[in-house]
């Protein structure tokens, strides 16, 4: 998985699908562990994108229009 090329929406969708599969209880243990590891990476990536978006918004709020 190269999450650095995913949009927020794509990464979030993958994360949601992983959670649903894991919650179903039908995944073998090894697959659940691998899915958990992938989910942790996707979660961190989504959080990073949200933080970057928040910083951009804060910058726009501070910078008056036209500057």
OpenMM code with the backbone's topology and positions (N, CA, C; nanometers):
from openmm import Vec3, app, unit

residues = "UNK UNK UNK UNK UNK UNK UNK UNK UNK UNK UNK UNK UNK UNK UNK UNK UNK UNK UNK UNK UNK UNK UNK UNK UNK UNK UNK UNK UNK UNK UNK UNK UNK UNK UNK UNK UNK UNK UNK UNK UNK UNK UNK UNK UNK UNK UNK UNK UNK UNK UNK UNK UNK UNK UNK UNK UNK UNK UNK UNK UNK UNK UNK UNK UNK UNK UNK".split()
positions = [
    Vec3(0.0844, -0.1190, 0.0000),
    Vec3(0.0000, 0.0000, 0.0000),
    Vec3(0.0878, 0.1237, 0.0000),
    Vec3(0.0712, 0.2073, -0.0953),
    Vec3(0.1407, 0.3344, -0.0970),
    Vec3(0.0380, 0.4422, -0.0679),
    Vec3(0.0131, 0.4616, 0.0608),
    Vec3(-0.0929, 0.5542, 0.1005),
    Vec3(-0.0607, 0.6980, 0.0649),
    Vec3(0.0658, 0.7291, 0.0403),
    Vec3(0.1021, 0.8660, 0.0073),
    Vec3(0.0447, 0.9124, -0.1257),
    Vec3(-0.0081, 0.8226, -0.2049),
    Vec3(-0.0677, 0.8603, -0.3332),
    Vec3(-0.2201, 0.8601, -0.3270),
    Vec3(-0.2749, 0.8248, -0.2136),
    Vec3(-0.4200, 0.8186, -0.1989),
    Vec3(-0.4748, 0.9545, -0.1582),
    Vec3(-0.5957, 0.9827, -0.2050),
    Vec3(-0.6653, 1.0999, -0.1544),
    Vec3(-0.7183, 1.0645, -0.0156),
    Vec3(-0.7596, 1.1658, 0.0575),
    Vec3(-0.8171, 1.1406, 0.1893),
    Vec3(-0.9372, 1.0474, 0.1776),
    Vec3(-1.0210, 1.0747, 0.0782),
    Vec3(-1.1431, 0.9956, 0.0625),
    Vec3(-1.1119, 0.8487, 0.0336),
    Vec3(-1.0120, 0.8244, -0.0498),
    Vec3(-0.9747, 0.6861, -0.0823),
    Vec3(-0.9175, 0.6141, 0.0399),
    Vec3(-0.8298, 0.6825, 0.1123),
    Vec3(-0.7698, 0.6226, 0.2316),
    Vec3(-0.8766, 0.5942, 0.3370),
    Vec3(-0.9687, 0.6888, 0.3558),
    Vec3(-1.0747, 0.6712, 0.4554),
    Vec3(-1.1670, 0.5555, 0.4163),
    Vec3(-1.1953, 0.5437, 0.2887),
    Vec3(-1.2799, 0.4336, 0.2415),
    Vec3(-1.2121, 0.2995, 0.2689),
    Vec3(-1.0828, 0.2900, 0.2382),
    Vec3(-1.0103, 0.1661, 0.2653),
    Vec3(-1.0110, 0.1339, 0.4141),
    Vec3(-0.9908, 0.2358, 0.4962),
    Vec3(-0.9909, 0.2162, 0.6411),
    Vec3(-1.1264, 0.1665, 0.6897),
    Vec3(-1.2323, 0.2264, 0.6399),
    Vec3(-1.3675, 0.1862, 0.6778),
    Vec3(-1.3960, 0.0418, 0.6369),
    Vec3(-1.3539, 0.0053, 0.5166),
    Vec3(-1.3752, -0.1319, 0.4694),
    Vec3(-1.2975, -0.2324, 0.5549),
    Vec3(-1.1750, -0.1969, 0.5932),
    Vec3(-1.0957, -0.2852, 0.6789),
    Vec3(-1.1650, -0.3069, 0.8133),
    Vec3(-1.2144, -0.1992, 0.8702),
    Vec3(-1.2818, -0.2090, 1.0005),
    Vec3(-1.4047, -0.2992, 0.9893),
    Vec3(-1.4820, -0.2831, 0.8840),
    Vec3(-1.6013, -0.3658, 0.8660),
    Vec3(-1.5647, -0.5133, 0.8540),
    Vec3(-1.4591, -0.5434, 0.7772),
    Vec3(-1.4158, -0.6828, 0.7620),
    Vec3(-1.3696, -0.7401, 0.8949),
    Vec3(-1.2938, -0.6613, 0.9693),
    Vec3(-1.2436, -0.7087, 1.0980),
    Vec3(-1.3570, -0.7294, 1.1973),
    Vec3(-1.4545, -0.6393, 1.1960),
    Vec3(-1.5669, -0.6499, 1.2887),
    Vec3(-1.6584, -0.7671, 1.2564),
    Vec3(-1.6532, -0.8136, 1.1323),
    Vec3(-1.7394, -0.9263, 1.0943),
    Vec3(-1.6982, -1.0545, 1.1665),
    Vec3(-1.5719, -1.0604, 1.2088),
    Vec3(-1.5235, -1.1775, 1.2801),
    Vec3(-1.4931, -1.2961, 1.1903),
    Vec3(-1.4970, -1.2766, 1.0610),
    Vec3(-1.4769, -1.3867, 0.9677),
    Vec3(-1.3347, -1.3961, 0.9144),
    Vec3(-1.2497, -1.3007, 0.9493),
    Vec3(-1.1117, -1.3021, 0.9012),
    Vec3(-1.0269, -1.3928, 0.9900),
    Vec3(-0.9392, -1.4699, 0.9294),
    Vec3(-0.8446, -1.5479, 1.0092),
    Vec3(-0.7552, -1.4533, 1.0894),
    Vec3(-0.6976, -1.5025, 1.1975),
    Vec3(-0.6174, -1.4193, 1.2858),
    Vec3(-0.5038, -1.3485, 1.2114),
    Vec3(-0.4297, -1.4210, 1.1297),
    Vec3(-0.3169, -1.3607, 1.0577),
    Vec3(-0.3642, -1.2468, 0.9673),
    Vec3(-0.4773, -1.2656, 0.9017),
    Vec3(-0.5324, -1.1607, 0.8157),
    Vec3(-0.5795, -1.0410, 0.8990),
    Vec3(-0.6352, -1.0687, 1.0154),
    Vec3(-0.6803, -0.9615, 1.1040),
    Vec3(-0.5629, -0.8768, 1.1513),
    Vec3(-0.4531, -0.9427, 1.1846),
    Vec3(-0.3348, -0.8698, 1.2294),
    Vec3(-0.2805, -0.7831, 1.1157),
    Vec3(-0.2726, -0.8383, 0.9957),
    Vec3(-0.2252, -0.7623, 0.8797),
    Vec3(-0.3193, -0.6445, 0.8512),
    Vec3(-0.4486, -0.6680, 0.8613),
    Vec3(-0.5462, -0.5614, 0.8381),
    Vec3(-0.5334, -0.4534, 0.9442),
    Vec3(-0.5090, -0.4942, 1.0679),
    Vec3(-0.4906, -0.3977, 1.1764),
    Vec3(-0.3694, -0.3093, 1.1488),
    Vec3(-0.2592, -0.3705, 1.1072),
    Vec3(-0.1379, -0.2945, 1.0758),
    Vec3(-0.1629, -0.1955, 0.9620),
    Vec3(-0.2316, -0.2402, 0.8594),
    Vec3(-0.2641, -0.1518, 0.7469),
    Vec3(-0.3570, -0.0403, 0.7939),
    Vec3(-0.4521, -0.0742, 0.8793),
    Vec3(-0.5457, 0.0244, 0.9318),
    Vec3(-0.4763, 0.1332, 1.0124),
    Vec3(-0.3759, 0.0942, 1.0903),
    Vec3(-0.3007, 0.1931, 1.1687),
    Vec3(-0.2309, 0.2919, 1.0750),
    Vec3(-0.1726, 0.2409, 0.9664),
    Vec3(-0.1046, 0.3275, 0.8699),
    Vec3(-0.2039, 0.4199, 0.7993),
    Vec3(-0.3194, 0.3653, 0.7613),
    Vec3(-0.4207, 0.4476, 0.6952),
    Vec3(-0.4734, 0.5561, 0.7889),
    Vec3(-0.4946, 0.5203, 0.9134),
    Vec3(-0.5428, 0.6171, 1.0126),
    Vec3(-0.4434, 0.7311, 1.0286),
    Vec3(-0.3159, 0.6980, 1.0412),
    Vec3(-0.2127, 0.8004, 1.0561),
    Vec3(-0.2071, 0.8902, 0.9325),
    Vec3(-0.2207, 0.8294, 0.8157),
    Vec3(-0.2180, 0.9057, 0.6904),
    Vec3(-0.3378, 1.0010, 0.6836),
    Vec3(-0.4551, 0.9527, 0.7183),
    Vec3(-0.5745, 1.0385, 0.7181),
    Vec3(-0.5579, 1.1541, 0.8168),
    Vec3(-0.5040, 1.1244, 0.9342),
    Vec3(-0.4823, 1.2294, 1.0336),
    Vec3(-0.3837, 1.3344, 0.9826),
    Vec3(-0.2796, 1.2882, 0.9121),
    Vec3(-0.1810, 1.3806, 0.8549),
    Vec3(-0.2471, 1.4724, 0.7526),
    Vec3(-0.3288, 1.4150, 0.6648),
    Vec3(-0.3967, 1.4973, 0.5636),
    Vec3(-0.4916, 1.5975, 0.6279),
    Vec3(-0.5622, 1.5563, 0.7316),
    Vec3(-0.6535, 1.6474, 0.8004),
    Vec3(-0.5771, 1.7609, 0.8681),
    Vec3(-0.4640, 1.7277, 0.9291),
    Vec3(-0.3826, 1.8297, 0.9945),
    Vec3(-0.3307, 1.9307, 0.8925),
    Vec3(-0.2855, 1.8815, 0.7768),
    Vec3(-0.2379, 1.9711, 0.6714),
    Vec3(-0.3499, 2.0620, 0.6217),
    Vec3(-0.4685, 2.0067, 0.6052),
    Vec3(-0.5830, 2.0866, 0.5603),
    Vec3(-0.6179, 2.1922, 0.6652),
    Vec3(-0.6131, 2.1536, 0.7919),
    Vec3(-0.6429, 2.2475, 0.9000),
    Vec3(-0.5414, 2.3625, 0.9010),
    Vec3(-0.4135, 2.3313, 0.8816),
    Vec3(-0.3106, 2.4360, 0.8779),
    Vec3(-0.3329, 2.5311, 0.7604),
    Vec3(-0.3729, 2.4769, 0.6464),
    Vec3(-0.4005, 2.5619, 0.5297),
    Vec3(-0.5169, 2.6558, 0.5587),
    Vec3(-0.6198, 2.6022, 0.6215),
    Vec3(-0.7367, 2.6843, 0.6539),
    Vec3(-0.6994, 2.7934, 0.7527),
    Vec3(-0.6214, 2.7583, 0.8557),
    Vec3(-0.5782, 2.8578, 0.9540),
    Vec3(-0.4944, 2.9660, 0.8866),
    Vec3(-0.4086, 2.9270, 0.7935),
    Vec3(-0.3268, 3.0238, 0.7214),
    Vec3(-0.4145, 3.1186, 0.6406),
    Vec3(-0.5157, 3.0636, 0.5756),
    Vec3(-0.6057, 3.1480, 0.4971),
    Vec3(-0.6846, 3.2433, 0.5855),
    Vec3(-0.7207, 3.2004, 0.7049),
    Vec3(-0.7950, 3.2861, 0.7969),
    Vec3(-0.7101, 3.4028, 0.8435),
    Vec3(-0.5808, 3.3784, 0.8636),
    Vec3(-0.4900, 3.4797, 0.9157),
    Vec3(-0.4461, 3.5763, 0.8068),
    Vec3(-0.4302, 3.5262, 0.6846),
    Vec3(-0.3840, 3.6083, 0.5741),
    Vec3(-0.5036, 3.6804, 0.5105),
    Vec3(-0.5072, 3.8119, 0.5182),
    Vec3(-0.6176, 3.8862, 0.4563),
    Vec3(-0.6193, 3.8656, 0.3051),
    Vec3(-0.7362, 3.8689, 0.2476),
    Vec3(-0.7511, 3.8537, 0.1016),
    Vec3(-0.6747, 3.9631, 0.0303),
    Vec3(-0.6126, 3.9261, -0.0797),
    Vec3(-0.5396, 4.0233, -0.1600),
    Vec3(-0.3933, 4.0329, -0.1259),
    Vec3(-0.3496, 3.9631, -0.0224),
    Vec3(-0.2071, 3.9682, 0.0126),
    Vec3(-0.1340, 3.8499, -0.0446),
] * unit.nanometer
topology = app.Topology()
chain = topology.addChain("A")
for resn in residues:
    res = topology.addResidue(resn, chain)
    for name in ("N", "CA", "C"):
        topology.addAtom(name, app.Element.getBySymbol(name[0]), res)
